[in-house]
Amino acid sequence: MRIFGVILTGGQGRRMGGQDKALMALAGQPLLAHVIARLKPQVERLALSANGDPARFARFGLPILPDALGAGPLAGVLAALRWAAPLGATAVLSAPVDGPFLPGDLCPRLCLAAENAAEGLAVAQAGGRLHPTYGLWPVGLAQPLAAFLGSGAKPKVMDFVAAHGAAEACFSQSAGFENLNTPEDLARAEAALRGGRA
């Protein structure tokens, strides 16, 4: 297995006042830097799914993969699959840019779960619910994913993973999948880090 990674940054940050969440500071570092630090050791190569001016991410030294505007995280996953397949990847590990506490064992746990999935797709489950943007996506899913996105329906990650029999990797701690969607979420995460709890 050759696993590449992608950080999904396509959200518009409406609940953050329209700010670029990837560059918002947590403990003195951009959110993106926190996610890179946790995801990069788990994959062979790492890229960033992002629209807009790629120059704003130049300092991070990652390939920037634009996606179809407005199509949500699945468009970012598709862009990553199309980037990774010609480079010899088996699958792509995805994580959102607003999840700075993602588990250090996300990749191996998803790989283990994927062994029980007919199409090799696996997503994280914690706290009694699925977290499908934390997923392992085999490169062979690029074509069906493109068809799904082109079907005209509003593309929902949950619908695609359900239709393709995704396996679930169960994590006991839901804190690793906490997404920072609002200024209040960011303030709580800052307080937790100062207190040494994250």
Backbone as a ProteinNet text record, in pm:
[ID]
protein_1_A
[PRIMARY]
MRIFGVILTGGQGRRMGGQDKALMALAGQPLLAHVIARLKPQVERLALSANGDPARFARFGLPILPDALGAGPLAGVLAALRWAAPLGATAVLSAPVDGPFLPGDLCPRLCLAAENAAEGLAVAQAGGRLHPTYGLWPVGLAQPLAAFLGSGAKPKVMDFVAAHGAAEACFSQSAGFENLNTPEDLARAEAALRGGRA
[TERTIARY]
84.2	0	87.6	56.4	122	13.8	20.9	-82.9	-33.1	-102.8	-78.7	-184	-163.8	-258.7	-304.3	-424.5	-475	-544.4	-516.6	-584.6	-689.4	-813.1	-925.9	-947.5	-928.5	-942.7	-1048.1	-1136.5	-1229.5	-1343.4	-1362.9	-1473.6	-1460.7	-1574.1	-1572.4	-1564.6	-1560.2	-1539.4	-1648.2	-1772.5	-1881.3	-1896.9	-1886.4	-1905.5	-1783.3	-1675.2	-1557.1	-1551.7	-1666.9	-1672.1	-1610.9	-1608.1	-1553.5	-1402.3	-1336	-1189.5	-1140.3	-1016.9	-954.1	-914.2	-992.2	-967.4	-827.1	-776.6	-644.2	-536.5	-555	-451.8	-483.2	-596.4	-629.7	-536.9	-498.1	-396.7	-455.6	-385	-411.9	-276.9	-263	-136.3	-19.6	-45.3	60.6	96.2	23.8	49.8	-80	-73.3	-194.7	-255.5	-386.8	-452.4	-389.7	-360	-300.7	-171	-89	38.2	14.5	-88.8	-119.8	-159.4	-242.7	-288.2	-172.1	-87.8	30.6	116.2	139.6	225.9	172.4	41.1	-18.4	-35.5	-59.9	-89.3	35.4	130.4	247.4	323.7	344.1	417.9	343.4	215.4	134.7	124.2	177.1	160.2	292.7	294.6	415.6	433.6	324.9	325.5	200.3	205.8	92.7	64.6	-64.9	-106.6	-218.1	-248.8	-351.1	-458.2	-582.5	-693.7	-742.4	-724.1	-757.1	-788.4	-883.5	-915.6	-862.4	-875.5	-825	-676.7	-615.8	-475.1	-385.3	-315.6	-230.2	-109.6	-75.2	43.8	32	-89.3	-105.1	-58.6	-41.5	4.7	148.5	217.3	350.6	447	435.8	532.2	526.2	416.7	401.8	464.8	498.4	570.8	495.4	362.9	282.8	224.2	202.5	128.6	-12.6	-60.8	-195	-285	-394.4	-486.8	-619.5	-646.6	-776.9	-884.7	-1007	-1117.7	-1230	-1336.7	-1452.3	-1519.9	-1525.8	-1581.8	-1724.2	-1751.8	-1887.2	-1926.6	-1839	-1876.8	-1842.8	-1787.8	-1765	-1642.9	-1630.5	-1509.6	-1487.2	-1594.1	-1574.9	-1498.1	-1515.9	-1440.1	-1291.5	-1260.4	-1121.5	-1062.9	-1143.7	-1098.3	-1071.7	-1162	-1143.9	-1015.9	-992	-869.4	-746.5	-754.1	-641.1	-621.3	-730.2	-718.4	-655.6	-695.9	-640.5	-494.2	-454	-312.9	-230.3	-285.1	-208.2	-191.8	-294.1	-289.9	-170.5	-141.9	-27.3	107.7	110.2	234.6	252.8	158.9	173.1	106.1	21	-47	-152.1	-174	-280.6	-409.6	-395.9	-511.9	-469.4	-571.3	-548.1	-616.6	-542.3	-595.3	-636.1	-762.5	-810.3	-835.6	-817.9	-850.3	-884.1	-976.3	-1011.1	-912.5	-897.1	-801.2	-845.1	-973.8	-1020.7	-1023.8	-948.2	-938.9	-795.9	-747.3	-604.1	-561.2	-656.9	-621.5	-636	-633.2	-656.5	-558.7	-606.1	-523.6	-396.1	-291.5	-165.2	-168.1	-272.1	-285.7	-403.7	-442.4	-556.5	-533.5	-417.7	-390.8	-392.3	-316.1	-318.4	-454.8	-529	-662	-758.7	-749.8	-834.7	-793.6	-664.9	-616.9	-667.3	-664.8	-712.5	-861.4	-937.9	-1082.1	-1111.1	-1032.7	-1056.5	-1042.3	-970.6	-956	-1090.7	-1188	-1320.4	-1421.9	-1375.4	-1465	-1443.6	-1553.5	-1544.9	-1464.6	-1480	-1409.1	-1289.5	-1259.3	-1142	-1156.6	-1280.5	-1307.3	-1334.8	-1273	-1295.6	-1302.3	-1387.4	-1400.1	-1395.4	-1367.4	-1356.4	-1494.4	-1505.4	-1626	-1583.8	-1643.3	-1612.5	-1729.7	-1750.6	-1857.6	-1994.7	-2009.7	-2139.7	-2177.5	-2082.7	-2116.9	-1997.4	-2028.1	-1923.5	-1860.1	-1732.7	-1657.7	-1596.3	-1679.2	-1635	-1528.6	-1501.3	-1390.8	-1255.5	-1258.4	-1138.4	-1152.1	-1100	-1125.1	-1004.2	-1012.8	-912.3	-982.4	-936.8	-1004.9	-914.9	-946.3	-866.5	-869.8	-759.1	-753.6	-852.6	-891.7	-989.5	-1127.7	-1150.4	-1280.6	-1292.2	-1187	-1191.2	-1304.3	-1318.8	-1422	-1563.4	-1596.5	-1731.2	-1755.8	-1651.8	-1668.5	-1695.5	-1625.3	-1649.4	-1792.8	-1839.8	-1976.8	-2077.4	-2048.4	-2136.8	-2144.8	-2029.8	-2027.1	-2093.7	-2093	-2152.4	-2299.3	-2356	-2493.5	-2598.4	-2558.2	-2652.7	-2711.1	-2700.7	-2749.4	-2651.9	-2701.3	-2612.6	-2517.9	-2387.4	-2293.9	-2273.1	-2320	-2302.6	-2205.9	-2105.7	-2004.2	-2069.8	-2164.8	-2230	-2299.6	-2361.7	-2431.5	-2332.1	-2218.6	-2120.7	-2061	-2021.4	-1956.8	-2055.3	-2182.8	-2283.3	-2304.1	-2309	-2332.3	-2217.1	-2099	-1981.3	-1933.1	-2020.9	-1993.7	-1872.2	-1856.3	-1738.6	-1735.3	-1618	-1597.4	-1574.5	-1597.7	-1580.4	-1464	-1373.8	-1266.7	-1312.5	-1334.7	-1392.5	-1283.1	-1295.9	-1203.2	-1278	-1214.1	-1281.8	-1289.5	-1195.6	-1192.8	-1242.1	-1351.4	-1404.7	-1330.2	-1250	-1179.3	-1086.3	-1032.1	-942	-1009.5	-1143.3	-1218.4	-1297.4	-1258.9	-1325.8	-1289.7	-1392.3	-1370.9	-1393.7	-1304.5	-1313.1	-1387.1	-1516.9	-1602.5	-1634.5	-1621.7	-1661.3	-1549.6	-1553.9	-1455.4	-1458.8	-1577	-1587.8	-1514.6	-1527	-1453.7	-1303.4	-1259	-1116.5	-1068.8	-1150.2	-1113.3	-1104.5	-1198.4	-1195.1	-1070.2	-1035.3	-915.9	-790.8	-787.7	-672.9	-659.7	-773.1	-771.5	-726.3	-772.3	-734.4	-584.2	-529.8	-386.5	-306	-353.7	-282.7	-285.9	-396	-409	-344.1	-284.9	-215.6	-308.5	-430.9	-526.5	-543.1	-475.8	-492.7	-357.9
-120.4	0	125.4	213.9	345.5	449.4	510.8	604	747.5	827	970	1038.8	1166.5	1238.6	1367.7	1410.1	1539.6	1609.3	1737.6	1821.1	1902.7	1888.5	1953.7	2092.8	2194.5	2332.7	2410.4	2337.6	2404.1	2479	2464.8	2533.6	2684.7	2752.2	2897.1	2971.2	2898.9	2961.9	3059.7	3032.9	3126.4	3149.3	3040	3053.3	3114.1	3133.2	3203.6	3345.6	3395.7	3530.9	3543.7	3430.8	3435	3432	3411.9	3407.4	3273.6	3274.1	3152.8	3067.3	2962.6	2882.3	2823.5	2786.5	2723.6	2810.4	2943.1	3035.5	3098.2	3061.3	3114.4	3053.4	3132.4	3089.8	3008.6	2902.6	2823.3	2800	2846.8	2834.1	2890.9	3003.7	3071.8	3014.8	2910.8	2849.5	2842.4	2852.3	2836.6	2697.6	2689.2	2558.3	2458.8	2503.3	2415	2352.6	2429.5	2377.2	2263.5	2276.1	2170	2040.5	2054.3	1935.5	1871.6	1954.2	1900.5	1820.3	1875.4	1808.6	1671.2	1656.3	1528.1	1431.3	1485.5	1397.8	1356.2	1446.4	1419.5	1292.7	1265.8	1143.6	1014.5	1025.1	904.7	868.2	955.1	932.7	949.1	897.8	907	1047.4	1104.3	1241.1	1310.4	1442.8	1519.3	1636.4	1663	1776	1851.2	1967.2	2054.3	2076.7	2045.4	2075.6	2216	2308.4	2448.2	2522.8	2615.2	2704.9	2844.4	2935.5	3070.8	3080.4	3185.4	3213.2	3113	3024.9	2925.5	2986	3109.9	3172.5	3185.7	3194.2	3211.9	3089.9	2977.8	2855.8	2819.3	2907.5	2875.2	2833.7	2897.7	2870.5	2726.6	2655.1	2518.5	2414.3	2454	2366.1	2243.4	2251.9	2137.3	2161.9	2054.9	2071.2	2122.6	2216.7	2272.5	2215.4	2152.5	2088.4	2163	2245.7	2311	2208.7	2235.5	2145.8	2224.1	2152.9	2219.5	2305.7	2434.2	2527.5	2489.3	2490.5	2467.6	2322.4	2230.1	2088.6	2021.8	2094.9	2040.4	1951	1881.8	1802.5	1688.4	1633.3	1522.9	1568.1	1694.2	1745.8	1751.9	1784.6	1784.3	1644.7	1548.3	1408.6	1363.8	1398.2	1359.1	1420.2	1547.9	1612	1538.1	1494.9	1423.3	1286.4	1215.6	1083.9	1097.3	1200.5	1221.7	1264.7	1330.4	1367.4	1245.3	1165.2	1056.5	934.7	901.6	778	771.1	876.4	866.7	858.6	896.5	891.5	757.7	665.7	530.8	505.1	597.4	577.8	468.1	399.5	300.7	367.4	462	528.7	665	746.4	880.6	889.6	938.8	964.5	1110.8	1137.5	1275.8	1320.5	1450	1512.1	1658.1	1714.5	1855.2	1946.8	2067.3	2162.1	2214.2	2200.4	2250.3	2140.7	2032.3	1924.1	1907.4	2001.8	2002.7	1895.6	1819.3	1718.9	1576.5	1557.8	1425.8	1323.1	1198.5	1096.6	1062.6	1034.5	995.2	857.5	779.1	645.6	639.5	753.3	756.5	664.3	674.3	596.4	445.3	394.4	248.7	195	272.1	225.4	220	320.3	318.7	207.4	185	76.2	-58.9	-78.5	-204	-221.7	-114.9	-122.5	-149	-88	-100.1	-242.9	-326	-465.7	-537.9	-485.1	-547.3	-478.1	-389.6	-317.9	-367.5	-395.1	-450.9	-361.1	-230.9	-137.8	-72	-113.8	-60.4	77.8	127.6	260.6	249.9	338.9	338.5	481.1	502.7	634.6	619.2	729.3	727.5	736.3	671	680.4	702.3	801.3	830.4	906.9	888.1	961.5	927	806.2	762.9	815.1	877.3	924.2	913	910.8	902.9	1039.9	1035.4	1156	1128.7	1137.6	1086.2	1169.1	1291.3	1364.3	1312.5	1229.5	1156.2	1017.6	1002.1	877.6	826.6	699.5	635.1	600.2	660.8	655	585.4	462.8	396	475	476.7	556.2	505.3	378.8	322.9	384.5	463.2	527.4	659.2	700.1	829.3	835.5	731.6	734.7	735.5	644.3	652.7	781.9	837.3	963.1	1077.6	1077.5	1179.5	1169.2	1045.4	1026	1075.2	1047.5	1091.6	1243.8	1309.6	1455.3	1516.8	1443.6	1495.1	1459.5	1394	1344.5	1453.3	1571.1	1680.4	1690.2	1582.9	1586.9	1666.4	1720.3	1790.5	1686.7	1702.2	1596.3	1590.1	1483.8	1464.8	1350.2	1375.6	1274.1	1148	1164.5	1048.8	961.8	1024.4	947	862	921.1	846.1	731.2	757.3	650	537.1	571	467.3	383.3	449.4	378.8	286.7	315.4	235	149.1	124.4	26.8	56.1	181.8	217.7	141.8	92.8	34.6	147.4	116.7	217.2	179.9	274.4	258.9	329.9	253.4	309.8	360.2	485.4	548.5	576.9	549	565.7	711.7	793.6	934	1023.1	1093.6	1180	1313.5	1346.5	1475.1	1488.9	1377.2	1381.8	1426.1	1424.4	1461.2	1590	1665.6	1793.2	1891.7	1943.8	2041.9	2181.6	2271.9	2409.7	2493.9	2507.5	2573.9	2718.9	2756.1	2889.7	2952.8	3084.2	3148	3088.4	3045.5	2984.4	2851.3	2773.1	2645.8	2670.9	2771.1	2803.9	2847.5	2926.6	2972.7	2855.7	2760.2	2642	2557.8	2541.2	2464.4	2533.1	2664.8	2742.6	2721.9	2726.4	2706.1	2566	2466.6	2327.8	2307.3	2368.9	2356.6	2422.9	2539.1	2608	2523.2	2449.1	2363.8	2227.8	2202.6	2076	1958.2	1984.7	1875.2	1827.8	1888.4	1844.5	1808.4
0	0	0	-91.8	-93.7	-68	47.6	90.3	77.9	-0.1	-7	79.2	108.2	192.1	128.5	166.9	122	238.7	251.6	351.2	276.9	320.3	252.5	309.9	227	274.5	196.1	127.2	36.8	101.2	233.9	299.6	290.3	296.5	282.1	415	525	655.2	695.3	653.9	684.4	834.4	911.3	1056.6	1125.4	1048.9	1099.3	1045.2	1002.1	948.6	810.8	736.8	601.5	594.2	707.4	706.9	651.7	604.8	553.6	673.9	700.6	821.1	824.5	709.3	703.8	766.8	758.5	804.4	940	998.8	1131.7	1236.4	1333.9	1430	1544.7	1579.1	1698.9	1765.3	1888	1961.1	1879.9	1812.8	1740.7	1605.1	1561.9	1431.5	1351.8	1218.4	1138.3	1160.1	1151.8	1163.2	1067	946.6	847.1	897.5	967.2	1018.4	1117.8	1200	1296.3	1224.6	1120.3	1048.3	972.4	910.4	842.2	939.2	1057.7	1155.9	1195.2	1197.6	1237.8	1121.8	1001.6	888.3	811.1	797.6	712.8	752.4	882.6	917.9	882.4	849.5	824.8	677	587.8	444.4	370.7	247.4	166.4	108	58.5	5.4	54.3	61.3	112.1	18.6	-4.9	-88.5	-18.6	-73.9	-17.8	-123.5	-89.9	-179.1	-145.5	-240	-211.9	-340.1	-329.9	-439.3	-406.7	-501.2	-478.4	-509	-461.2	-489.8	-417.2	-491.5	-425.3	-354.4	-389.4	-330.9	-179.6	-127.8	17.2	95.4	26.8	92.7	55	-15.6	-67.6	42.2	159.2	267.1	317.5	289.4	340.6	248.9	126.8	36.5	-9.7	-17.6	-60.9	-199	-276.1	-401	-370.3	-451	-433.4	-542.4	-500.3	-593.2	-593.6	-696	-702.3	-732.9	-686	-715.1	-780.8	-816.9	-877.9	-772.5	-797.8	-699.3	-661.6	-531.9	-483.8	-470.3	-503.8	-500.1	-367.8	-272	-139	-127.9	-13.1	13	-84.7	-140.9	-235.9	-359.7	-399.7	-513.2	-478.9	-354.8	-310.7	-309.2	-266	-267.5	-410.3	-502.3	-642.4	-699.6	-671.8	-719.8	-666.1	-540.8	-480.4	-543.4	-572.2	-636.3	-774.4	-846.8	-981.4	-976.6	-870.1	-850.9	-810.6	-720.8	-660.1	-750.4	-828.5	-907.5	-1003.2	-1083.8	-1174.6	-1103	-976	-898.7	-828.6	-850.8	-797.6	-664.6	-619.7	-491.4	-502.3	-390.8	-378.7	-333.3	-240.5	-181.8	-129.1	-99.3	-44.4	92	188.7	322.2	329.6	364.4	369.4	512.4	533.6	662.3	636.6	713.8	696.2	766.9	713.4	769.7	906.5	939.2	1069.4	1175.7	1152.2	1250.5	1299.7	1379.7	1415.8	1515.8	1568.5	1669.3	1616.7	1486.3	1429.2	1486.3	1501.8	1567.8	1491	1565.3	1505.2	1442.8	1473.5	1414.5	1318.3	1262.7	1170.7	1051.6	987.9	867.6	894.1	990	1009.7	1050.8	1127.7	1170.1	1051.7	963.6	845.1	749.1	734.9	648.5	697.5	828.4	886.2	859.5	878.8	854.2	707.4	619.6	475.4	425.2	499.4	459.5	455.9	529	534.7	443.5	357.6	267	124.8	55.4	-79.5	-173.1	-159.5	-248.4	-181	-58	10	67.4	77.3	131.4	280.8	359.6	504.7	555.7	656.4	718.3	869.8	936.4	1082.5	1147.4	1263	1345.1	1489.2	1552.4	1692.8	1752.2	1881.6	1947.7	1894.5	1840.8	1792	1654.5	1584.3	1449.1	1355.6	1227.2	1126.5	1103.5	1068.9	1032.4	894.7	788.6	658.7	587.9	633.5	569.8	618.6	723.6	765.6	703.4	582.8	511.3	435.6	397.6	313.3	182.8	74.1	-55	-157.1	-198.3	-301.7	-432.8	-505	-627.7	-731.8	-722.4	-815.7	-803.9	-699.4	-681.4	-758.4	-827.1	-896.6	-998.3	-1077.8	-1182.1	-1123.2	-1030.7	-972	-894.7	-834.9	-763.1	-860.6	-973.3	-1075.1	-1128.4	-1148.3	-1196.3	-1092.9	-965.7	-857.8	-852.6	-864.9	-861	-984.4	-1094.2	-1216.9	-1233.5	-1133.1	-1145.3	-1130.4	-1083.9	-1066.9	-928	-849.1	-710.8	-625.2	-513.7	-420.5	-361.8	-382.7	-342.6	-191.1	-130.6	13.1	36.6	120.2	147.6	202.8	294.9	356.8	253.1	152.7	49.8	-29.9	-64.6	-143.9	-63.4	59.7	136.5	166.4	185.1	209.1	83.4	-31.5	-157.3	-193.9	-142.3	-176.3	-59.9	34.3	139.6	224.2	263.6	343.8	475.5	510	642.1	742.3	869.1	973.6	1065	1083.2	1181.3	1307.8	1413.1	1535.3	1629.6	1668.9	1762.2	1892.4	2004.3	2133	2176.2	2128.5	2168.6	2054.2	2077.5	1972.3	1962.8	2064.7	2064.7	1944.5	1896	1781.2	1653.4	1653.8	1533.9	1553.3	1653.6	1678	1567.6	1501	1395.8	1451.5	1417.1	1465.9	1362.4	1383.2	1284.7	1318	1445.2	1488.2	1571.7	1592.4	1680.5	1821.2	1864.7	1998.6	2003.6	1896.4	1889	1896.4	1824	1820.8	1959.6	2028.5	2162.8	2259.9	2247.7	2335.6	2309.8	2181.9	2147.8	2199.8	2191.2	2242.4	2393.4	2463.1	2607.9	2643.1	2565.4	2591.2	2572	2467.2	2444	2555.1	2600	2708.8	2835.3	2851.7	2969.6	2955.1	2836.7	2814.1	2794.4	2752.1	2740.7	2596.8	2501.9	2362	2302.4
[MASK]
++++++++++++++++++++++++++++++++++++++++++++++++++++++++++++++++++++++++++++++++++++++++++++++++++++++++++++++++++++++++++++++++++++++++++++++++++++++++++++++++++++++++++++++++++++++++++++++++++++++

